[in-house]
Amino acid sequence: MPVVSREVSTMADTSKSRVEMPVQDAEVRLSNFEEVALGYSEQMAKEEAARCLNCKTRPCVSGCPVNVQIPEFIAAINDGEYEQAYQLIVQTNALPAICGRVCPQENQCEKHCIRGRKGEPVAIGRLERFVADWHLENIGIQAREFVSNGHKVAVIGAGPAGLSCAGDLAQRGYDVTVFEAFHTPGGVLVYGIPEFRLPKRIVGAEIEALQKGGVTIRTNCVIGRTVSIDELIDQGYEAIFIGTGAGLPTFLGIEGESLLGVYSANEFLTRMNLMHAYDSAYDTPMMKHSKVAVIGGGNVAMDAARCALRMGADEVSIVYRRSMLELPARAEEVHHAQEEGIDFKLLVNPVQIIGDEQNRVRGLKCLRMELCEPDESGRCRPAAIEGSDFEIEVDSVIMAIGTSPNPLIQRTTEGLEFNRRGCIIVDEETMATTSPGIYAGGDTVTGAATVILAMGAGKTAAKSIDDYIQGKVQGS
């Protein structure tokens, strides 16, 4: 794709507050799974774009894991050149409509925005979403020019890391095939993030754009079962990228986790998002619950809690052992959850799930906690208060306390090294594993993290794979 460049304006709106994005009313959205945030209009986008100072040092770009040319695309919005803004973004970001919705911009590009020092930072994520949505609505999905360089690369996993790596390799001329275990590509984008945060039509459109750019996707293919990594190499793939994510759920190991009504967040959200349990047109089994406790405080916990409300629960609680200050979920997701009536039970730690005579959940025994000195994560360590145990009446418990990589790759592949958490060990600068020609990135390396960090790892691996293959060609 040709590089698009532009001069940026030096005039900026002096408003300290960003343009608010319209959202569905909380009472209305509880009865549907439609997207909560409604997006900017053209007028809103131009008004927000005018707040950008076009800093010469461009600190926002340094905070972006995929190095989107932020001041340039915002300047294009300011000029009403929305397609040019889109072309600037996709030079480095293959999934802009997705990233504009789910990336934690407040901890990345927006965190470094100069406007944030004396007011609110420019709403970079909202502007990225506007541009991507405008392109899909007005230009649509178009085939990109693909000229093969004659080399084949396999990508394992069609999640954010794999898709990003595949897209970059295809742009470099590689014949890329993505092998996906599920029947639908997208990874956590389709099974983990609810429709009301990330509509699946958006995910489908951006994946279709990659396919039209030369990426081949094979679904229902489990590496380690359907085909092995060694067999892929035998089939002529000159390098392999592993982006299988971290889909193995973690449990607390407390009594009662085998009772009816206990779910991992992965299972619960997969039934919601990939299997459409909320839609009566789909035959997906899901018990109805009236009082639900979600254990955890991250974005996955917020997603599970908000889905439970939409499935008809009368009461939904977030049970988290630290305070609101340490809550790892995005502030926007916490705000939406509070608007929707979710109860936050903070400084509370579950110690037992209580069952009834039918082996169904009837309660959750907990201890109250207090915060002590910071632990290795930098957050204050929670400690139980002696004699503070109490019981919460619930009929369902959803565990959202983290995930780890599926051990299948580890069990079926030789030559790779893994850490104690089962994550693949790589060179962080190149994403190269301990096996020549095999690279890895995303949650399978870091454990559960963000979409954009996984995409950044995929981009890094794509460059390294190109260097590796071209180096072999030049050395032959």
C-alpha positions as CSV (number, residue, x, y, z in Angstrom):
1,M,0.0,0.0,0.0
2,P,1.5,3.4,-0.9
3,V,2.5,5.6,2.0
4,V,0.1,8.5,2.6
5,S,1.6,11.7,4.1
6,R,0.2,15.0,4.9
7,E,0.9,18.3,6.6
8,V,-0.9,18.7,9.9
9,S,-2.6,21.9,10.9
10,T,-1.2,24.0,13.7
11,M,-4.6,25.3,14.9
12,A,-6.3,23.5,17.7
13,D,-9.5,23.9,19.7
14,T,-8.7,25.0,23.3
15,S,-11.5,23.0,25.0
16,K,-10.3,21.0,28.0
17,S,-13.1,18.5,27.7
18,R,-13.4,15.9,25.0
19,V,-16.6,15.4,23.0
20,E,-18.7,12.8,24.7
21,M,-19.8,9.8,22.7
22,P,-23.5,9.1,22.6
23,V,-24.6,5.8,24.3
24,Q,-27.7,3.7,24.7
25,D,-29.7,4.6,27.8
26,A,-28.8,2.2,30.6
27,E,-32.4,1.0,31.1
28,V,-32.9,0.4,27.4
29,R,-29.7,-1.4,26.8
30,L,-30.3,-4.0,29.5
31,S,-33.0,-5.5,27.3
32,N,-30.7,-6.0,24.3
33,F,-27.2,-7.0,23.2
34,E,-26.8,-4.1,20.7
35,E,-23.7,-1.9,20.9
36,V,-23.8,0.5,23.9
37,A,-21.5,3.2,22.5
38,L,-23.1,4.7,19.4
39,G,-20.1,6.4,17.8
40,Y,-19.3,10.0,16.7
41,S,-21.1,11.8,14.0
42,E,-19.0,13.7,11.5
43,Q,-19.6,16.9,13.3
44,M,-18.5,15.4,16.6
45,A,-15.4,13.8,15.1
46,K,-14.3,17.1,13.5
47,E,-14.9,18.9,16.8
48,E,-12.8,16.4,18.7
49,A,-10.1,16.3,16.0
50,A,-9.8,20.1,16.3
51,R,-8.5,19.6,19.9
52,C,-5.3,17.9,18.7
53,L,-2.2,20.0,19.2
54,N,-0.3,18.2,16.5
55,C,2.8,18.0,18.8
56,K,6.1,17.9,17.1
57,T,7.3,15.2,19.6
58,R,4.2,13.1,18.9
59,P,4.1,11.4,22.3
60,C,0.8,9.6,21.5
61,V,2.5,7.6,18.7
62,S,5.1,6.3,21.1
63,G,2.3,5.0,23.3
64,C,0.7,3.0,20.5
65,P,1.9,-0.6,20.3
66,V,1.4,-0.6,16.5
67,N,2.7,2.9,15.9
68,V,-0.4,4.4,14.3
69,Q,0.4,7.8,12.8
70,I,-2.0,9.6,15.1
71,P,-1.5,13.3,14.5
72,E,-1.7,12.8,10.8
73,F,-4.9,10.8,10.7
74,I,-6.5,13.2,13.1
75,A,-5.5,16.2,10.9
76,A,-7.1,14.4,8.0
77,I,-10.4,14.1,10.0
78,N,-10.1,17.8,10.8
79,D,-10.0,18.5,7.0
80,G,-12.9,16.1,6.3
81,E,-10.6,13.7,4.5
82,Y,-11.9,10.5,6.2
83,E,-10.7,8.0,3.6
84,Q,-7.2,9.5,3.7
85,A,-7.4,9.2,7.5
86,Y,-8.3,5.5,7.2
87,Q,-5.4,4.8,4.8
88,L,-3.0,6.4,7.3
89,I,-4.3,4.2,10.1
90,V,-4.2,0.9,8.1
91,Q,-0.5,1.4,7.2
92,T,0.2,0.0,10.6
93,N,-3.1,-1.2,12.1
94,A,-5.0,-4.0,10.2
95,L,-8.0,-3.9,12.6
96,P,-8.9,-0.2,13.2
97,A,-12.6,-0.6,13.8
98,I,-11.9,-3.3,16.5
99,C,-9.1,-1.3,18.1
100,G,-11.1,1.8,18.2
101,R,-13.7,-0.1,20.4
102,V,-11.7,-2.3,22.7
103,C,-8.2,-1.0,23.1
104,P,-7.3,0.6,26.5
105,Q,-6.3,3.9,24.9
106,E,-6.4,5.6,28.3
107,N,-3.3,3.5,29.3
108,Q,-1.6,3.8,25.9
109,C,-1.8,6.6,23.3
110,E,-4.2,8.9,25.3
111,K,-2.1,8.5,28.4
112,H,0.7,10.4,26.6
113,C,-1.5,13.1,25.1
114,I,-0.3,16.6,26.1
115,R,-4.0,17.7,26.3
116,G,-4.3,15.4,29.3
117,R,-2.0,17.5,31.4
118,K,-4.6,20.3,31.9
119,G,-7.8,18.6,30.9
120,E,-8.9,15.5,29.1
121,P,-6.7,13.9,26.4
122,V,-7.9,13.8,22.8
123,A,-10.3,10.9,22.3
124,I,-8.0,9.1,19.9
125,G,-9.8,5.7,20.2
126,R,-13.1,7.2,19.4
127,L,-11.7,9.0,16.4
128,E,-10.1,5.8,15.1
129,R,-13.5,4.1,15.4
130,F,-15.2,6.9,13.5
131,V,-12.7,6.7,10.7
132,A,-12.9,2.9,10.4
133,D,-16.8,2.9,10.6
134,W,-16.9,5.7,8.0
135,H,-14.8,3.6,5.6
136,L,-16.9,0.4,6.1
137,E,-20.1,2.4,5.5
138,N,-19.0,4.6,2.6
139,I,-16.2,2.7,0.8
140,G,-16.7,-0.9,1.9
141,I,-14.4,-3.9,1.9
142,Q,-12.1,-3.8,-1.2
143,A,-9.6,-6.3,-2.5
144,R,-6.0,-5.1,-1.9
145,E,-3.2,-5.7,-4.4
146,F,-1.4,-8.9,-3.5
147,V,1.8,-9.9,-5.4
148,S,3.3,-13.1,-4.1
149,N,7.0,-13.3,-3.4
150,G,6.9,-17.1,-3.6
151,H,7.3,-17.9,0.1
152,K,4.8,-19.6,2.4
153,V,4.2,-18.8,6.1
154,A,1.8,-20.5,8.5
155,V,0.1,-18.7,11.3
156,I,-1.5,-20.7,14.1
157,G,-4.5,-18.9,15.6
158,A,-6.9,-16.4,14.1
159,G,-7.0,-14.0,17.1
160,P,-5.5,-10.5,17.2
161,A,-1.9,-11.6,17.2
162,G,-2.3,-14.1,14.4
163,L,-4.4,-11.7,12.2
164,S,-2.0,-8.8,12.7
165,C,1.0,-11.0,11.8
166,A,-0.8,-12.5,8.8
167,G,-1.9,-9.1,7.5
168,D,1.6,-7.7,7.7
169,L,3.1,-10.7,6.0
170,A,0.5,-10.6,3.2
171,Q,1.4,-7.0,2.5
172,R,5.0,-8.1,2.2
173,G,4.0,-10.6,-0.5
174,Y,4.0,-13.8,1.6
175,D,1.5,-16.6,0.9
176,V,0.0,-16.8,4.4
177,T,-2.4,-19.5,5.7
178,V,-4.0,-19.0,9.1
179,F,-5.0,-22.2,10.9
180,E,-7.9,-21.7,13.4
181,A,-9.3,-24.3,15.8
182,F,-12.8,-22.8,16.0
183,H,-15.3,-22.7,13.2
184,T,-15.1,-18.9,13.1
185,P,-12.0,-16.8,13.0
186,G,-11.3,-13.9,15.4
187,G,-10.2,-15.6,18.6
188,V,-11.1,-13.6,21.7
189,L,-12.7,-11.0,19.4
190,V,-15.5,-13.4,18.7
191,Y,-15.7,-15.7,21.7
192,G,-14.7,-13.3,24.5
193,I,-16.0,-9.8,23.9
194,P,-19.7,-9.3,24.0
195,E,-21.8,-8.0,21.0
196,F,-22.7,-4.8,23.0
197,R,-19.0,-3.9,23.1
198,L,-17.8,-5.3,19.8
199,P,-20.4,-6.2,17.2
200,K,-19.4,-9.4,15.3
201,R,-20.2,-7.8,12.0
202,I,-17.3,-5.4,12.6
203,V,-15.0,-8.3,13.3
204,G,-16.2,-10.1,10.3
205,A,-15.7,-7.1,8.0
206,E,-12.1,-6.5,9.1
207,I,-11.3,-10.2,8.7
208,E,-12.8,-10.2,5.3
209,A,-10.6,-7.2,4.4
210,L,-7.5,-9.3,5.4
211,Q,-8.7,-12.2,3.3
212,K,-9.2,-9.9,0.3
213,G,-5.6,-8.7,0.9
214,G,-4.2,-12.2,0.4
215,V,-4.7,-14.0,3.7
216,T,-6.1,-17.6,3.6
217,I,-7.9,-18.8,6.8
218,R,-8.6,-22.5,7.5
219,T,-11.0,-23.1,10.3
220,N,-11.8,-26.2,12.3
221,C,-8.1,-27.0,12.3
222,V,-6.5,-27.9,15.7
223,I,-2.7,-27.8,15.5
224,G,-1.4,-30.7,17.4
225,R,-4.4,-32.8,16.5
226,T,-5.5,-32.1,12.9
227,V,-2.0,-31.4,11.8
228,S,1.3,-30.9,13.7
229,I,3.8,-28.1,13.4
230,D,6.4,-30.6,12.0
231,E,3.8,-31.5,9.3
232,L,3.3,-27.8,8.4
233,I,7.1,-27.5,7.9
234,D,7.0,-30.6,5.7
235,Q,4.3,-29.0,3.7
236,G,6.6,-26.2,2.7
237,Y,5.9,-23.5,5.2
238,E,9.2,-21.7,5.7
239,A,8.3,-20.1,9.0
240,I,5.5,-20.4,11.6
241,F,3.9,-17.9,13.9
242,I,2.1,-19.2,17.0
243,G,-0.7,-17.0,18.3
244,T,-3.0,-19.4,20.0
245,G,-3.9,-17.1,22.9
246,A,-4.6,-18.0,26.5
247,G,-8.0,-19.8,26.5
248,L,-7.5,-22.2,29.5
249,P,-9.6,-20.9,32.4
250,T,-8.2,-20.5,35.9
251,F,-10.2,-21.5,39.0
252,L,-9.7,-20.6,42.7
253,G,-9.4,-24.2,43.9
254,I,-12.1,-23.8,46.5
255,E,-14.8,-26.2,47.6
256,G,-17.9,-26.2,45.4
257,E,-16.4,-25.3,42.0
258,S,-18.0,-28.4,40.5
259,L,-21.6,-27.4,41.5
260,L,-24.2,-26.7,38.8
261,G,-24.3,-23.0,38.1
262,V,-20.5,-22.5,38.3
263,Y,-18.9,-21.3,35.1
264,S,-15.6,-20.1,33.9
265,A,-15.9,-16.8,32.3
266,N,-14.5,-18.3,29.1
267,E,-17.3,-20.9,28.9
268,F,-20.0,-18.3,29.8
269,L,-18.9,-15.7,27.3
270,T,-18.3,-18.3,24.6
271,R,-21.9,-19.4,24.9
272,M,-23.0,-15.8,24.8
273,N,-20.8,-14.5,22.0
274,L,-19.9,-17.4,19.7
275,M,-23.0,-19.6,20.3
276,H,-25.5,-16.8,20.7
277,A,-27.1,-18.1,23.9
278,Y,-29.0,-14.8,24.2
279,D,-30.8,-15.3,20.9
280,S,-33.8,-17.6,20.9
281,A,-33.1,-18.4,17.3
282,Y,-30.1,-20.4,18.4
283,D,-30.3,-23.7,20.3
284,T,-27.6,-23.0,22.8
285,P,-28.2,-24.4,26.3
286,M,-27.9,-21.9,29.2
287,M,-29.5,-22.1,32.6
288,K,-31.4,-19.1,33.8
289,H,-30.1,-17.6,37.0
290,S,-31.5,-14.8,39.3
291,K,-28.6,-14.0,41.5
292,V,-25.1,-14.1,39.9
293,A,-21.7,-13.4,41.5
294,V,-18.7,-12.8,39.1
295,I,-15.3,-13.3,40.7
296,G,-12.7,-10.9,39.4
297,G,-12.2,-7.3,38.5
298,G,-10.9,-7.2,35.0
299,N,-12.6,-6.5,31.6
300,V,-13.6,-10.1,31.3
301,A,-15.4,-9.9,34.7
302,M,-17.3,-6.8,33.5
303,D,-18.2,-8.5,30.3
304,A,-19.5,-11.6,32.1
305,A,-21.5,-9.5,34.7
306,R,-23.1,-7.3,32.0
307,C,-24.1,-10.4,29.9
308,A,-25.6,-12.0,33.0
309,L,-27.8,-8.9,33.5
310,R,-28.9,-9.0,29.9
311,M,-29.8,-12.7,30.3
312,G,-32.4,-11.8,32.9
313,A,-30.6,-12.0,36.3
314,D,-32.2,-9.9,39.0
315,E,-29.0,-9.2,40.8
316,V,-25.4,-9.4,39.6
317,S,-22.4,-8.7,41.8
318,I,-18.7,-8.2,41.1
319,V,-16.7,-9.8,43.9
320,Y,-13.2,-8.4,44.0
321,R,-10.6,-8.8,46.8
322,R,-9.1,-5.4,46.4
323,S,-10.5,-1.8,46.3
324,M,-11.9,0.2,43.3
325,L,-8.5,1.8,43.0
326,E,-6.8,-1.4,42.1
327,L,-9.6,-2.6,39.8
328,P,-7.9,-3.6,36.5
329,A,-10.9,-3.1,34.2
330,R,-11.2,-0.1,31.9
331,A,-12.8,2.9,33.6
332,E,-15.4,3.1,30.8
333,E,-16.5,-0.5,31.3
334,V,-16.7,-0.1,35.1
335,H,-18.8,3.1,34.6
336,H,-21.2,1.3,32.2
337,A,-21.5,-1.6,34.6
338,Q,-22.4,0.7,37.5
339,E,-24.9,2.5,35.3
340,E,-26.5,-0.8,34.6
341,G,-26.9,-1.6,38.3
342,I,-24.2,-4.1,38.9
343,D,-23.2,-4.2,42.6
344,F,-19.5,-4.0,43.4
345,K,-18.6,-6.0,46.5
346,L,-15.0,-4.8,47.1
347,L,-12.4,-6.0,49.6
348,V,-14.2,-9.4,49.5
349,N,-12.6,-12.8,48.8
350,P,-14.7,-16.0,48.2
351,V,-13.6,-19.1,50.1
352,Q,-16.4,-21.6,49.4
353,I,-19.2,-22.1,47.0
354,I,-22.2,-23.6,48.9
355,G,-24.5,-26.1,47.2
356,D,-28.0,-27.4,47.9
357,E,-29.4,-31.0,47.9
358,Q,-29.6,-30.9,44.1
359,N,-25.9,-30.0,43.7
360,R,-26.8,-26.5,42.6
361,V,-25.2,-23.3,43.8
362,R,-27.1,-21.6,46.7
363,G,-24.5,-19.3,48.2
364,L,-21.0,-18.0,48.3
365,K,-19.0,-17.8,51.5
366,C,-16.6,-14.9,51.7
367,L,-14.1,-13.2,53.9
368,R,-13.7,-9.4,54.2
369,M,-10.2,-8.2,53.2
370,E,-7.9,-5.3,54.1
371,L,-5.1,-3.9,52.0
372,C,-1.5,-4.2,53.2
373,E,1.9,-3.3,51.5
374,P,2.2,-3.6,47.7
375,D,3.1,-7.0,46.3
376,E,5.3,-7.8,43.2
377,S,2.6,-6.4,40.9
378,G,2.8,-3.0,42.6
379,R,-0.8,-3.3,43.9
380,C,-1.6,-3.4,47.6
381,R,-1.7,-6.9,48.9
382,P,-5.1,-8.0,50.3
383,A,-5.2,-9.9,53.6
384,A,-8.2,-11.6,55.2
385,I,-9.7,-10.0,58.3
386,E,-10.1,-12.7,61.0
387,G,-13.6,-13.7,61.9
388,S,-15.1,-11.6,59.0
389,D,-16.7,-14.5,57.1
390,F,-20.2,-13.9,55.7
391,E,-22.4,-15.5,53.0
392,I,-23.9,-14.0,49.8
393,E,-27.0,-15.6,48.4
394,V,-26.4,-16.6,44.8
395,D,-27.5,-19.3,42.4
396,S,-24.6,-18.9,40.0
397,V,-20.9,-18.1,40.2
398,I,-18.7,-17.0,37.2
399,M,-14.9,-17.3,37.6
400,A,-13.1,-14.4,35.8
401,I,-9.8,-14.6,37.5
402,G,-7.5,-15.1,34.5
403,T,-6.5,-17.7,31.9
404,S,-3.4,-19.5,30.7
405,P,-2.3,-21.0,27.4
406,N,-3.8,-24.3,26.3
407,P,-1.1,-26.9,26.9
408,L,-1.7,-28.7,23.6
409,I,1.1,-26.9,21.7
410,Q,3.5,-27.7,24.6
411,R,2.5,-31.4,24.6
412,T,2.8,-31.9,20.9
413,T,5.7,-29.7,19.8
414,E,9.4,-30.3,20.5
415,G,12.1,-27.6,20.5
416,L,10.0,-24.9,22.2
417,E,10.7,-23.7,25.7
418,F,7.9,-22.7,28.1
419,N,7.8,-20.9,31.4
420,R,6.2,-22.2,34.6
421,R,2.8,-20.6,33.5
422,G,2.9,-22.6,30.2
423,C,3.7,-19.5,28.1
424,I,6.1,-19.8,25.2
425,I,9.5,-18.2,25.8
426,V,10.5,-15.8,23.1
427,D,13.1,-13.2,22.4
428,E,11.1,-10.1,23.2
429,E,12.7,-8.0,20.4
430,T,12.0,-10.4,17.6
431,M,9.4,-12.8,19.0
432,A,11.6,-15.7,18.0
433,T,11.2,-18.9,20.0
434,T,14.0,-21.3,20.8
435,S,13.1,-23.3,17.7
436,P,14.5,-21.8,14.4
437,G,11.9,-20.5,12.1
438,I,9.1,-20.6,14.7
439,Y,7.8,-17.3,16.3
440,A,5.1,-16.6,18.8
441,G,3.3,-13.7,20.3
442,G,0.2,-12.4,22.1
443,D,-1.4,-14.1,25.1
444,T,0.4,-17.4,24.4
445,V,3.6,-15.6,25.3
446,T,2.4,-13.0,27.9
447,G,-0.6,-14.6,29.4
448,A,-4.0,-12.8,29.1
449,A,-3.3,-9.2,28.0
450,T,-4.9,-6.7,25.6
451,V,-5.9,-6.9,22.0
452,I,-3.5,-4.2,20.8
453,L,-0.5,-5.6,22.7
454,A,-1.1,-9.0,20.9
455,M,-1.4,-7.1,17.6
456,G,1.9,-5.4,18.3
457,A,3.6,-8.7,18.9
458,G,2.2,-10.0,15.7
459,K,3.6,-7.1,13.8
460,T,7.0,-7.5,15.4
461,A,7.0,-11.2,14.5
462,A,6.0,-10.5,10.9
463,K,9.1,-8.3,10.4
464,S,11.3,-10.9,12.1
465,I,9.9,-13.7,9.8
466,D,10.5,-11.5,6.8
467,D,14.1,-10.9,7.9
468,Y,14.5,-14.7,8.6
469,I,13.3,-15.9,5.3
470,Q,15.0,-13.2,3.2
471,G,18.2,-13.9,5.1
472,K,18.0,-17.5,4.2
473,V,17.3,-16.6,0.5
474,Q,20.3,-14.3,0.4
475,G,22.5,-16.8,2.1
476,S,21.6,-19.7,-0.2
